[in-house]
Amino acid sequence: MQGCLNFVTPGPDGTVRFVLDNGWTGTGQQPVEVQLEDWRESADTLTLDREGFVLDRVVSGVTDYRDQLQLERLWLPAVKHTVLRVTGGSG
């Protein structure tokens, strides 16, 4: 299946500036047509170093993704925890 993904592009000095808002202001975005594939059966073999992505499950307890308070209280900490676990980061 073909799909269009937006990739963030660096500015003239080579840095990427993220502004935390729903509009992703401050980032240059380049839409790229890509071939989308189902990698779920290969999830255990994917690595950030080789493929540049992994598949993982975020367990948050959110029951309503339209509820901003649940997103702030449950989803964001769960995503942070998952990213730190997957990357081996601290924070």
C-alpha distances in whole Angstrom, upper triangle without the diagonal:
4,7,10,13,16,18,22,24,28,31,33,35,32,32,29,31,30,31,31,30,27,27,26,29,30,27,26,22,20,16,14,10,9,6,5,7,10,13,15,17,18,19,22,22,20,23,23,25,22,19,20,19,20,19,22,23,25,28,30,31,30,30,29,27,29,32,32,35,33,31,33,35,33,29,30,33,30,27,30,31,28,27,31,31,27,29,32,34,37,37
4,7,10,13,16,19,21,25,28,30,32,29,29,27,29,27,29,29,28,25,24,24,26,27,24,22,19,16,13,10,7,6,5,6,9,12,15,17,20,20,20,24,23,21,23,23,24,22,19,19,18,20,19,23,24,26,29,30,32,31,31,30,27,28,32,32,35,33,30,33,35,33,29,30,32,30,27,30,31,28,27,31,31,28,29,32,33,36,36
4,7,10,13,16,19,22,25,28,30,27,27,24,25,24,25,25,24,22,21,20,23,24,21,19,15,13,10,8,6,5,6,6,10,13,15,18,20,20,20,24,23,21,22,22,24,22,18,18,17,19,18,21,22,24,27,28,30,28,29,27,24,25,29,29,32,30,27,29,32,30,26,27,29,28,25,27,29,26,25,28,29,26,27,31,31,34,34
4,7,10,13,15,19,22,24,26,24,23,21,22,21,22,23,22,19,18,17,19,20,17,16,12,10,6,5,4,6,9,9,13,15,17,20,23,22,22,25,25,22,23,21,23,22,19,18,17,19,19,22,23,24,27,28,30,28,29,27,24,25,28,27,31,29,26,28,31,29,26,26,29,27,24,26,28,26,24,28,29,26,26,30,30,33,32
4,6,10,12,16,19,22,24,21,20,17,19,17,19,20,19,17,16,14,17,18,14,13,9,8,6,5,7,7,10,10,13,15,16,19,22,21,20,24,23,20,20,18,20,20,16,15,14,17,17,19,21,21,25,25,28,26,27,26,22,23,26,25,28,27,24,26,28,27,23,23,25,24,21,23,25,22,21,24,25,23,23,26,26,29,29
4,7,9,13,15,19,20,18,17,14,15,14,16,17,16,15,13,11,13,14,11,9,6,5,4,6,9,10,13,13,17,19,19,22,25,24,23,26,25,22,21,19,21,21,18,15,15,18,19,21,22,22,26,26,29,26,28,26,23,23,26,24,27,27,23,24,28,26,23,22,25,24,20,22,25,23,20,24,25,23,23,26,25,28,27
4,6,10,13,16,17,15,14,11,13,13,15,16,17,16,14,12,14,13,9,8,5,5,6,7,10,11,14,15,18,20,20,22,25,23,22,25,24,20,19,17,18,18,16,13,14,17,18,20,22,22,26,26,29,28,30,28,24,25,28,26,28,28,24,25,28,27,23,22,24,24,20,21,24,22,19,22,24,21,20,24,23,26,25
4,7,10,13,14,12,10,8,9,9,12,14,15,15,13,10,11,10,6,6,5,6,9,11,14,15,18,18,21,23,23,25,28,26,24,27,26,22,21,17,19,20,17,14,15,18,20,22,24,23,27,27,30,28,30,29,25,26,27,25,28,27,24,24,27,26,23,21,23,23,20,20,23,22,19,21,24,21,20,23,22,24,24
4,7,10,11,9,9,7,10,11,14,16,17,18,15,12,12,10,7,5,6,7,10,12,15,16,20,21,23,25,25,27,30,28,27,29,28,24,22,19,20,21,19,16,17,21,23,25,27,26,30,30,33,32,34,32,29,29,31,29,31,31,27,27,30,30,26,24,26,27,23,23,26,25,21,23,26,24,22,25,24,26,25
4,7,8,5,5,5,8,10,14,17,18,19,17,14,13,10,8,7,9,10,14,15,19,20,23,24,26,28,28,30,33,30,29,31,29,26,24,20,20,22,20,17,19,23,25,27,29,28,31,31,35,33,36,34,31,31,33,30,32,32,28,28,31,31,28,25,27,28,24,23,26,25,22,23,26,24,22,25,23,25,24
4,5,5,6,6,8,11,14,17,19,20,17,14,13,9,8,7,10,12,16,18,22,23,26,27,30,32,31,34,36,34,33,34,33,29,27,24,24,25,24,21,23,26,28,30,32,31,34,34,37,35,38,36,32,33,34,31,33,34,30,29,33,33,30,27,29,30,27,26,29,28,25,26,29,28,25,28,26,27,26
4,6,8,9,11,15,17,21,22,24,21,18,16,13,12,10,14,15,18,20,24,25,29,30,33,35,34,37,39,37,35,37,36,32,30,26,26,27,26,23,26,29,32,33,35,34,38,38,41,39,42,40,36,37,38,35,37,38,34,33,36,36,33,31,33,34,30,29,32,32,28,29,32,30,28,30,28,30,29
4,6,9,11,14,17,20,23,24,22,19,17,14,13,13,16,17,21,22,26,27,30,31,34,36,35,37,39,37,35,36,35,31,29,25,25,26,26,23,25,29,31,33,35,34,37,37,40,39,42,40,37,37,38,35,37,37,34,33,35,36,33,30,31,33,29,28,31,30,27,28,31,29,26,28,26,27,27
4,7,10,13,16,19,22,23,21,18,17,13,12,12,14,15,19,20,23,24,27,28,30,32,31,33,36,33,31,33,31,28,25,21,21,23,22,19,22,25,28,29,32,31,34,34,38,37,40,38,35,35,36,33,35,35,32,31,34,34,31,28,29,30,27,25,28,27,24,25,28,26,23,25,23,25,25
4,6,10,13,16,18,20,19,15,14,11,10,11,13,15,19,20,24,24,27,28,30,31,30,32,35,32,30,32,31,27,24,20,21,23,22,19,20,24,26,27,29,28,32,31,35,34,37,35,32,32,33,30,32,32,28,27,30,30,27,24,26,27,24,22,25,25,21,22,25,24,21,23,21,22,22
4,6,10,13,15,17,15,11,11,8,7,8,10,13,16,18,21,22,25,25,27,29,28,30,33,30,28,30,29,25,23,19,20,22,21,17,19,22,24,25,27,25,29,28,32,30,33,32,28,29,30,27,28,29,25,24,27,27,24,21,23,24,21,20,23,22,19,20,23,22,20,22,20,21,20
4,7,10,12,14,13,10,9,6,6,9,11,15,18,20,23,24,27,27,29,31,30,31,34,32,30,32,31,28,25,22,23,25,24,20,21,23,25,26,27,25,28,27,31,29,32,30,27,27,27,24,26,27,23,22,25,26,23,20,22,23,20,19,22,23,19,21,24,23,21,23,20,21,20
4,6,9,11,10,7,7,6,6,10,11,15,17,20,23,24,26,26,28,29,28,29,32,31,28,30,30,26,24,21,23,25,23,20,19,22,23,23,24,22,25,24,27,25,28,26,23,23,24,21,22,23,19,18,21,22,19,16,19,20,17,16,20,20,17,19,22,21,20,22,19,20,18
4,6,9,9,6,6,6,8,11,13,17,19,22,25,26,29,28,30,31,30,31,35,33,31,32,33,29,27,24,26,28,26,23,22,24,25,25,25,23,25,24,26,24,27,25,22,21,22,18,20,21,18,17,20,21,19,16,18,20,18,17,21,21,19,20,24,23,22,24,21,22,19
4,7,8,7,8,9,10,14,15,19,20,23,26,26,29,27,29,30,29,30,33,32,29,31,32,28,27,24,26,28,26,23,22,23,24,23,23,20,22,20,23,21,23,21,18,18,18,15,16,18,14,13,16,18,15,12,15,17,15,14,18,19,17,19,22,22,21,23,20,20,18
4,5,6,7,10,11,14,15,18,20,23,25,26,29,27,29,30,30,30,34,33,30,33,33,30,29,26,29,30,28,25,23,25,25,24,24,21,23,21,23,20,22,20,17,16,16,13,16,17,14,13,17,18,16,14,17,19,16,17,20,21,19,21,25,24,24,26,24,24,21
4,6,8,11,12,15,14,17,18,21,23,24,26,25,27,27,28,28,32,32,29,31,32,29,28,26,29,30,27,24,23,24,23,23,23,20,22,20,22,19,21,18,14,14,15,12,15,16,13,13,17,18,15,14,17,19,16,17,21,21,20,22,25,24,24,27,25,25,23
4,5,9,9,12,11,15,15,19,21,23,25,24,27,28,29,29,33,33,30,33,33,30,29,26,29,30,27,24,23,25,25,25,25,23,25,24,26,23,24,21,18,17,18,16,19,20,17,17,21,21,19,17,21,22,19,20,24,23,22,24,27,26,26,29,27,27,25
4,6,6,9,9,13,14,17,20,21,24,23,26,27,27,28,32,31,28,31,31,28,26,23,26,27,25,21,21,23,23,24,24,22,25,23,26,23,25,23,19,19,20,17,20,21,17,17,21,21,18,16,20,21,18,18,22,22,19,22,25,24,23,26,24,25,23
4,6,8,10,13,15,19,22,23,27,26,29,30,30,32,35,34,32,34,34,31,29,26,28,30,27,24,24,26,27,27,27,26,28,27,29,26,28,26,22,22,23,20,23,24,20,20,24,24,22,19,22,24,21,21,25,25,22,25,28,27,26,28,26,27,25
4,7,9,13,16,19,22,24,27,27,30,31,31,32,36,34,32,34,34,30,29,25,27,28,27,23,23,26,27,28,29,27,30,28,31,29,31,29,25,25,26,23,25,26,23,22,26,26,24,21,24,25,22,22,25,25,23,24,28,27,25,28,25,26,24
4,6,10,12,15,19,20,24,24,26,28,28,29,33,31,29,31,31,27,26,22,24,25,23,20,20,23,24,25,27,25,28,28,30,28,31,29,25,25,26,23,26,27,23,22,26,26,23,21,23,24,21,21,24,24,21,23,26,25,23,26,24,25,24
4,7,10,13,17,18,22,22,26,28,28,30,33,31,30,32,31,28,26,23,24,25,23,20,21,24,25,27,28,27,31,30,33,31,33,31,27,27,29,26,29,29,26,26,29,29,26,24,26,27,24,24,27,26,23,25,28,26,25,28,26,28,27
4,6,10,13,15,18,19,22,24,25,27,30,29,27,30,29,25,25,22,23,23,21,18,19,22,23,25,26,26,29,29,31,29,31,29,25,26,28,26,28,29,25,25,29,28,25,23,26,26,23,23,26,25,22,25,28,25,24,28,26,28,27
4,6,10,12,16,17,20,23,24,26,29,28,27,30,29,25,24,22,23,23,20,18,19,22,23,25,27,27,31,31,33,31,33,31,27,28,30,28,31,31,27,28,32,31,27,26,29,28,25,26,29,27,24,27,29,26,25,29,28,30,30
4,7,9,13,14,18,21,22,24,27,26,25,29,28,24,24,22,23,23,20,18,18,21,22,25,26,26,30,30,32,30,32,30,26,27,29,28,31,31,27,28,32,31,27,26,29,28,25,26,29,27,24,28,29,27,26,30,29,32,31
4,6,10,12,15,18,19,22,25,24,24,27,25,22,22,20,22,20,17,16,17,20,21,24,26,26,30,31,33,31,33,31,28,29,31,30,33,32,29,30,33,32,28,27,30,29,25,27,29,27,25,28,29,26,26,29,29,32,32
4,7,9,13,16,18,21,23,23,23,26,25,22,23,22,23,21,18,18,18,20,21,24,26,27,30,31,34,32,33,31,28,29,32,32,35,33,30,32,35,33,29,29,32,30,27,29,31,28,26,30,30,27,27,31,31,34,34
4,6,10,13,14,18,20,19,19,23,21,18,20,19,20,18,15,15,15,17,18,21,23,25,28,30,32,31,32,31,28,29,32,32,34,33,30,32,34,32,28,28,30,29,25,27,29,26,24,28,28,25,25,29,29,32,33
4,7,10,12,15,17,17,18,21,20,17,19,19,20,18,14,16,15,17,17,21,23,25,28,30,32,31,32,31,28,30,33,33,35,34,31,33,35,33,29,29,31,29,26,28,30,26,25,28,28,25,26,29,30,33,34
4,7,9,12,14,14,15,18,18,15,18,18,20,17,14,15,13,15,14,17,19,21,25,26,29,27,28,28,25,27,30,30,33,31,28,30,32,29,26,26,28,26,23,26,27,23,23,26,26,22,24,27,28,31,32
4,6,9,11,11,12,16,15,13,16,17,19,17,13,15,13,13,13,16,18,21,24,26,28,27,28,28,26,28,31,31,34,31,28,31,32,30,26,27,29,26,23,26,26,23,22,26,25,22,23,27,28,31,32
4,6,8,9,10,13,13,12,16,17,19,17,14,16,13,12,11,14,15,18,21,23,25,25,26,26,24,27,29,30,32,29,27,30,31,28,24,26,27,24,22,25,25,21,21,24,23,20,22,25,27,30,31
4,6,5,6,10,10,9,12,14,16,14,11,13,11,9,8,11,14,17,20,23,25,25,26,27,25,28,30,30,32,29,27,29,30,27,24,25,26,23,20,23,23,19,19,22,20,17,19,22,24,27,29
4,5,5,9,10,10,13,15,18,16,14,15,12,10,7,10,11,15,17,20,22,23,24,25,23,26,28,29,30,27,25,28,28,25,22,23,24,21,19,22,21,17,18,21,19,16,19,22,24,27,28
4,6,8,9,10,14,17,19,17,15,17,15,12,10,12,14,18,20,23,25,26,27,28,27,30,32,33,34,31,29,31,31,28,25,27,27,24,22,25,24,20,21,23,21,18,21,23,26,29,31
4,6,6,7,11,13,15,13,11,14,12,10,9,12,14,18,20,24,26,27,28,30,28,31,33,33,34,31,29,31,32,28,26,26,27,23,22,24,23,19,19,21,19,16,18,21,24,27,29
4,6,6,9,11,14,13,11,13,10,7,6,8,11,14,17,20,23,24,25,27,25,28,30,30,31,28,26,28,28,25,22,23,23,20,18,20,19,15,16,18,16,13,15,18,20,23,25
4,6,8,12,14,13,12,14,12,8,8,9,12,16,18,21,24,25,27,29,27,31,32,32,33,30,28,29,29,26,24,24,24,20,19,21,19,15,16,18,15,12,15,16,20,23,25
4,7,10,12,10,10,12,11,9,10,12,15,18,21,24,27,28,30,32,30,33,35,34,35,32,30,32,32,29,26,26,26,23,21,22,21,18,17,19,17,13,15,17,20,24,26
4,7,9,7,6,8,7,5,8,10,14,17,20,23,26,27,29,30,28,31,32,32,33,30,28,29,30,27,24,24,24,21,19,20,19,16,15,17,15,11,13,15,18,22,24
4,5,5,6,7,6,6,9,11,15,17,20,23,26,27,30,31,28,32,33,32,33,30,27,28,29,26,24,23,23,20,18,18,18,15,13,15,13,10,10,12,15,19,21
4,6,6,4,5,6,10,12,15,17,20,23,26,27,30,30,27,30,31,30,31,29,26,27,28,25,22,21,21,19,17,16,17,14,11,13,13,9,8,11,13,17,19
4,6,6,8,10,13,15,19,21,24,26,30,30,33,34,31,34,35,34,35,33,30,30,31,29,26,25,24,23,20,20,20,17,15,15,15,12,10,13,15,18,21
4,6,8,10,13,16,20,22,25,28,31,32,34,35,32,35,36,35,36,34,31,32,33,31,28,27,27,25,22,22,22,19,17,18,18,14,13,16,18,22,24
4,5,8,11,14,18,20,23,26,29,29,32,32,29,32,33,33,34,32,29,30,31,29,25,25,25,23,20,21,21,18,16,18,18,14,14,17,19,22,24
4,7,11,13,17,18,22,24,27,27,30,30,27,30,31,30,31,30,26,27,29,26,23,22,23,21,18,18,19,16,13,16,16,12,11,15,16,20,21
4,7,10,13,15,18,21,24,24,26,27,24,27,28,27,29,26,23,24,26,23,20,19,20,18,15,16,16,13,11,14,14,10,10,14,15,19,20
4,6,10,12,16,18,22,22,25,25,23,26,27,27,28,25,22,24,25,22,19,19,19,16,14,15,15,11,10,13,12,8,10,13,15,18,20
4,7,10,13,16,19,19,22,23,20,24,25,25,26,23,21,22,23,20,17,18,18,15,13,15,15,11,11,14,13,10,12,15,17,20,21
4,7,10,13,16,17,19,20,19,22,23,23,24,21,18,20,20,17,14,15,15,12,10,13,12,8,9,12,10,8,11,14,16,18,19
4,6,9,12,13,16,17,16,20,20,21,21,18,16,18,18,14,12,14,14,10,9,12,11,8,10,13,11,10,14,16,17,19,20
4,6,9,10,13,15,13,17,17,17,17,14,12,14,14,11,8,10,10,6,6,9,9,6,9,12,11,11,14,16,16,17,17
4,6,8,11,14,13,17,17,17,16,13,12,14,13,9,8,11,10,6,8,11,10,8,12,14,13,13,17,18,18,19,19
4,5,9,11,11,14,13,14,13,9,9,11,9,6,5,8,8,5,8,11,10,10,13,15,14,16,18,19,19,19,18
4,6,9,10,14,12,14,12,9,10,12,10,7,8,11,11,9,12,14,13,14,17,18,18,19,22,23,23,23,21
4,6,7,10,9,10,10,6,7,10,9,6,7,10,11,10,12,15,15,15,17,20,20,21,23,24,24,24,22
4,7,9,9,11,11,8,10,13,12,10,10,14,15,14,15,18,19,18,21,23,23,24,27,28,28,28,26
4,5,6,9,10,7,8,12,12,11,10,14,16,15,16,19,20,20,22,24,25,25,28,29,29,29,27
4,5,7,9,7,7,10,12,10,9,12,14,13,14,17,18,18,19,22,23,23,25,27,26,27,25
4,6,9,8,8,11,13,13,11,14,17,16,17,19,21,21,22,25,26,26,28,30,29,29,27
4,6,5,6,9,10,11,10,13,15,15,16,19,20,21,22,25,26,26,28,30,29,28,26
4,5,5,6,9,10,10,11,13,15,15,17,19,20,21,23,24,25,27,28,27,26,23
4,5,5,6,8,9,10,12,14,15,16,18,20,21,22,24,25,27,28,26,25,22
4,5,5,5,7,9,10,11,13,15,16,17,19,21,22,23,25,26,25,24,21
4,6,5,5,6,9,10,10,12,14,15,16,18,20,21,22,24,22,22,19
4,6,6,6,8,10,11,11,14,15,16,18,19,21,22,23,21,20,17
4,6,7,7,9,11,12,13,15,17,17,19,21,22,23,21,20,17
4,6,6,6,9,10,11,12,15,16,17,18,20,21,20,19,17
4,6,5,6,9,10,11,12,14,15,16,18,20,18,18,17
4,5,5,6,9,10,11,12,14,15,16,18,16,16,14
4,5,5,6,9,10,11,12,14,15,16,14,13,11
4,5,5,6,9,10,10,12,14,15,14,14,13
4,5,5,6,9,10,10,12,14,13,13,12
4,5,5,6,9,10,11,12,10,10,9
4,6,5,6,9,10,10,9,9,9
4,5,5,6,8,10,10,11,12
4,5,5,6,8,8,10,10
4,6,5,6,5,6,7
4,6,5,7,8,10
4,6,8,11,13
4,5,9,11
4,7,10
4,7
4
